[in-house]
Amino acid sequence: HLLRLAASALVSQFSADDIVFAVFDPRRGLENAVPEDHLGGYAGNHTLANRLSLAVAKELAKRAEDPSGPRIVLLVDDYDVLAASGSQPLAPFVPYLASGRDLGLHVVMTRRVMGAARGLFEPFTMGVRESGCLSLLMSGDRSEGQLFPGVRPMTLPPGRALYLRPGDPARTVQTAYLGEES
């Protein structure tokens, strides 16, 4: 699972004083992916996601005046499942996305390609995209339409993705591929 690898790499690079994770995981695929000393909070359902979002947003509001403290990484798996209720549990982050770099806020998020075209207009997703983030577009159905300027999903081999950086042409990259979990 690519998010597990990303979390593991960040934990190995940064101490618990330097980085803290808020994990949003409606399918519980990331349980125990972040060691307890690096974990600021874990939300496995919509109710907990709302609470965790409000708590982290409160911390970000303080940082607007004093931008000190560890980096905050929002590790969001299956965003499409989390947002399916229409409750927008990550909406409290929207005001902070544009200044995320200054506040120490980072977002690592996955969602299925199916339905992504509709999801592009949700406030959180739009805020992440407008902040100039790097994106990986994994394999998906071309009929989903243009998800990024000039880029439609396509069928890709396992572990391959389109690397999208604003202002640069899309390029194919090889990500880590762990295969099926046992």
Phi, psi and chi 1 to 4 in degrees:
 res  aa     phi    psi   chi1   chi2   chi3   chi4
   1 HIS       -  122.7 -163.3  -87.3      -      -
   2 LEU   -61.4  -36.3 -162.9   53.3      -      -
   3 LEU   -67.0  -36.6  -74.5 -176.4      -      -
   4 ARG   -61.0  -43.0  -79.6 -174.0  173.8  -82.2
   5 LEU   -64.3  -41.5  -71.8  173.3      -      -
   6 ALA   -62.4  -45.6      -      -      -      -
   7 ALA   -62.2  -44.5      -      -      -      -
   8 SER   -61.0  -42.5  177.0      -      -      -
   9 ALA   -64.4  -41.8      -      -      -      -
  10 LEU   -67.0  -40.5  -70.4  169.2      -      -
  11 VAL   -63.7  -37.1  165.8      -      -      -
  12 SER   -72.6  -23.2   69.7      -      -      -
  13 GLN   -91.0  -28.5  -70.3  177.8    1.8      -
  14 PHE  -127.0  139.8  -60.6   99.7      -      -
  15 SER   -74.6  168.3   73.6      -      -      -
  16 ALA   -64.8  -20.3      -      -      -      -
  17 ASP   -78.3  -18.8  -67.9  -28.4      -      -
  18 ASP  -101.4  -21.2  -64.1  -33.9      -      -
  19 ILE  -149.4  140.9 -164.6  167.0      -      -
  20 VAL  -136.9  143.3   63.4      -      -      -
  21 PHE  -110.4  138.4  -68.6   82.6      -      -
  22 ALA  -112.5  112.9      -      -      -      -
  23 VAL  -101.9  124.5  179.6      -      -      -
  24 PHE  -113.3  112.7  -62.4   86.9      -      -
  25 ASP  -144.4   74.8 -175.0   24.0      -      -
  26 PRO   -64.4  -21.9   23.6  -33.1      -      -
  27 ARG  -101.6    1.9  -70.6 -166.9  174.0  143.0
  28 ARG    60.0   33.8  -60.3 -169.8  177.6  -87.1
  29 GLY   -82.7  -10.2      -      -      -      -
  30 LEU  -111.2   12.1  -65.3  174.8      -      -
  31 GLU   -56.0  133.4  -79.3 -174.6  -51.8      -
  32 ASN    65.8   15.7  -55.9  -45.2      -      -
  33 ALA   -76.4  -24.2      -      -      -      -
  34 VAL  -118.2  126.8  175.7      -      -      -
  35 PRO   -60.1  149.8  -13.6   21.7      -      -
  36 GLU   -52.6  -38.9 -167.5   68.2   34.2      -
  37 ASP   -70.1  -18.0   62.8  -24.1      -      -
  38 HIS  -101.5   -5.8  -77.6   77.5      -      -
  39 LEU   -92.0  117.1 -174.1   61.7      -      -
  40 GLY   -85.9  -30.1      -      -      -      -
  41 GLY  -177.7  153.8      -      -      -      -
  42 TYR  -131.8  129.8  178.5   90.4      -      -
  43 ALA  -124.3  115.3      -      -      -      -
  44 GLY  -102.9    3.8      -      -      -      -
  45 ASN  -152.4  174.8   61.7   46.3      -      -
  46 HIS   -62.1  -41.7  -64.3   91.8      -      -
  47 THR   -62.8  -47.7  -57.8      -      -      -
  48 LEU   -67.1  -33.5  -65.6  175.2      -      -
  49 ALA   -63.8  -41.1      -      -      -      -
  50 ASN   -61.2  -46.3  -77.3  -37.3      -      -
  51 ARG   -63.5  -46.1  -71.8 -177.5 -165.3  155.5
  52 LEU   -64.4  -41.3 -178.3   55.6      -      -
  53 SER   -59.9  -45.4  -66.3      -      -      -
  54 LEU   -64.1  -39.4  -69.7  170.6      -      -
  55 ALA   -65.7  -44.2      -      -      -      -
  56 VAL   -69.7  -39.5  176.0      -      -      -
  57 ALA   -61.3  -35.5      -      -      -      -
  58 LYS   -62.1  -41.4 -172.6  175.0  179.5 -178.9
  59 GLU   -64.5  -41.1  172.0   61.9   24.9      -
  60 LEU   -64.8  -35.6  -68.5  169.2      -      -
  61 ALA   -61.9  -40.0      -      -      -      -
  62 LYS   -64.1  -38.3  -69.2  178.6 -164.4  171.4
  63 ARG   -69.7  -19.0  -72.4 -174.3 -178.5 -165.0
  64 ALA   -61.7  -28.5      -      -      -      -
  65 GLU   -97.5  -31.9  -65.7 -176.8   25.7      -
  66 ASP  -138.5   92.1  177.6   17.8      -      -
  67 PRO   -76.3   51.3   27.8  -30.9      -      -
  68 SER  -109.9  165.4   60.1      -      -      -
  69 GLY   118.4  172.6      -      -      -      -
  70 PRO   -69.0  156.7   25.7  -32.5      -      -
  71 ARG   -60.7  143.5  -68.4  179.4  171.0  126.0
  72 ILE  -111.4  122.6  -61.9  171.2      -      -
  73 VAL  -111.0  119.9  175.8      -      -      -
  74 LEU   -86.9  111.0  -53.2 -179.4      -      -
  75 LEU  -101.7  103.0 -166.2   62.9      -      -
  76 VAL  -115.2  113.1 -175.0      -      -      -
  77 ASP  -104.6  142.4 -161.6    9.3      -      -
  78 ASP    54.7   52.5  -61.0  -50.8      -      -
  79 TYR   -55.7  -35.1  176.3   72.7      -      -
  80 ASP   -61.4  -34.8   52.7  -52.0      -      -
  81 VAL   -71.9  -43.2  174.5      -      -      -
  82 LEU   -62.4  -39.7 -164.5   60.3      -      -
  83 ALA   -87.6   -3.2      -      -      -      -
  84 ALA   -62.8  -26.2      -      -      -      -
  85 SER   -72.2  -12.5   69.5      -      -      -
  86 GLY    78.8    3.1      -      -      -      -
  87 SER   -82.4  -13.0   65.8      -      -      -
  88 GLN    51.8   60.9  -59.9  -64.7  -39.9      -
  89 PRO   -64.7  -18.1   22.6  -31.3      -      -
  90 LEU   -98.0    6.7  -57.3 -176.0      -      -
  91 ALA   -56.4  -33.1      -      -      -      -
  92 PRO   -59.4  -17.5  -27.2   36.2      -      -
  93 PHE   -84.5  -18.0  -62.9  117.0      -      -
  94 VAL   -52.5  -45.0  172.1      -      -      -
  95 PRO   -64.8  -16.0  -17.5   27.3      -      -
  96 TYR  -103.8   -7.4  -55.7  103.8      -      -
  97 LEU   -65.5  -43.3  -67.2  171.6      -      -
  98 ALA   -62.7  -32.4      -      -      -      -
  99 SER  -105.3   22.4   55.5      -      -      -
 100 GLY   -54.0  -43.2      -      -      -      -
 101 ARG   -59.9  -43.4  180.0  171.7  -71.7  163.8
 102 ASP   -69.2  -31.7  -62.5  -30.2      -      -
 103 LEU   -89.5   -7.2  -61.2  173.6      -      -
 104 GLY    79.3   26.3      -      -      -      -
 105 LEU  -100.8  129.8  175.8   65.3      -      -
 106 HIS  -131.2  144.4  -53.6  -86.2      -      -
 107 VAL  -122.8  126.0  178.8      -      -      -
 108 VAL  -121.3  111.2 -178.8      -      -      -
 109 MET  -133.8  142.7  177.8  177.0   77.2      -
 110 THR  -121.8  155.0   67.7      -      -      -
 111 ARG  -158.8  157.3   66.9  155.8  -66.2  131.8
 112 ARG   -68.2  151.2  -71.1 -179.0  -61.6  172.9
 113 VAL   -69.7  -37.0  171.0      -      -      -
 114 MET   -60.6  124.7 -178.2  179.4  -73.9      -
 115 GLY    84.5   -0.2      -      -      -      -
 116 ALA   -64.4  -32.5      -      -      -      -
 117 ALA   -60.3  -41.6      -      -      -      -
 118 ARG   -68.3  -38.4  -74.0 -175.7  -51.2  -82.7
 119 GLY   -68.4  -16.1      -      -      -      -
 120 LEU   -63.9  -19.9  -67.7  176.5      -      -
 121 PHE  -100.6    5.2  -60.9  101.5      -      -
 122 GLU   -72.6  143.0  -64.8  168.0  -17.1      -
 123 PRO   -54.7  -43.5  -25.1   32.8      -      -
 124 PHE   -66.6  -49.3 -179.7   76.8      -      -
 125 THR   -60.9  -43.5  -54.9      -      -      -
 126 MET   -62.6  -42.0 -165.6  177.0  -27.7      -
 127 GLY   -63.5  -39.8      -      -      -      -
 128 VAL   -64.1  -47.1  169.1      -      -      -
 129 ARG   -63.6  -42.9  -71.4 -173.3   67.9 -142.6
 130 GLU   -70.6  -16.2  -71.6  175.5   -7.2      -
 131 SER   -78.9   -1.5   69.5      -      -      -
 132 GLY    83.2   34.2      -      -      -      -
 133 CYS   -72.6  159.0   68.0      -      -      -
 134 LEU   -81.6  147.2  -57.9  175.3      -      -
 135 SER  -136.1  149.5  -59.7      -      -      -
 136 LEU  -117.6  124.6  -71.0  176.9      -      -
 137 LEU  -107.3  110.7  178.9   59.6      -      -
 138 MET   -83.0 -175.6  -53.2  -60.0  -88.9      -
 139 SER   -58.5  139.2 -170.2      -      -      -
 140 GLY  -165.6  173.3      -      -      -      -
 141 ASP   -79.9  127.3 -170.4  -31.4      -      -
 142 ARG   -59.2  -28.6 -175.7  169.7  175.6   74.2
 143 SER   -67.2   -9.7   67.6      -      -      -
 144 GLU   -64.7  -22.2 -167.7   59.4   37.1      -
 145 GLY    96.0 -173.5      -      -      -      -
 146 GLN   -76.2  110.7 -155.1  175.6  107.9      -
 147 LEU   -91.7  -26.4  -61.0 -179.9      -      -
 148 PHE  -134.2  158.1  -62.7   91.2      -      -
 149 PRO   -52.2  116.0  -26.7   34.9      -      -
 150 GLY    75.1    8.8      -      -      -      -
 151 VAL  -126.3  124.5  179.3      -      -      -
 152 ARG  -113.0  152.1  -68.1  174.5  174.4  -96.8
 153 PRO   -62.2  158.4   -9.4   17.6      -      -
 154 MET  -151.0  164.1   64.4  178.4   76.2      -
 155 THR   -75.8  125.3  -57.9      -      -      -
 156 LEU  -125.8  153.3  -63.7  166.7      -      -
 157 PRO   -64.4  156.4  -16.6   26.9      -      -
 158 PRO   -53.2  133.9  -26.1   35.0      -      -
 159 GLY    87.8  -10.2      -      -      -      -
 160 ARG   -92.5  150.8  -63.1  -85.4  168.4   85.1
 161 ALA  -151.7  160.1      -      -      -      -
 162 LEU   -91.5  124.1  -66.6  176.7      -      -
 163 TYR   -91.2  120.4  174.6   84.3      -      -
 164 LEU  -120.9  120.1  -55.9  160.6      -      -
 165 ARG  -125.9  127.4 -178.6 -178.3 -177.7  138.2
 166 PRO   -51.2  130.3  -26.0   35.2      -      -
 167 GLY    90.0  -12.1      -      -      -      -
 168 ASP  -110.9  153.3  -68.3  -12.9      -      -
 169 PRO   -69.3  150.7   19.6  -25.7      -      -
 170 ALA   -64.7  143.7      -      -      -      -
 171 ARG  -139.2  150.6   59.4 -174.1  167.8  132.1
 172 THR   -83.9  133.7  -56.8      -      -      -
 173 VAL  -129.6  159.5  -63.9      -      -      -
 174 GLN  -101.0  122.0  178.2   68.0   46.9      -
 175 THR   -96.4  175.3   65.9      -      -      -
 176 ALA   -68.6  137.8      -      -      -      -
 177 TYR  -126.7  116.6  176.0   64.2      -      -
 178 LEU   -94.8   -9.7  -61.2  176.8      -      -
 179 GLY    76.9 -167.0      -      -      -      -
 180 GLU   -73.1  139.8  -62.1  -61.0  -42.0      -
 181 GLU   -75.1  143.0  -67.7 -176.3   27.1      -
 182 SER   -96.7      -   47.6      -      -      -
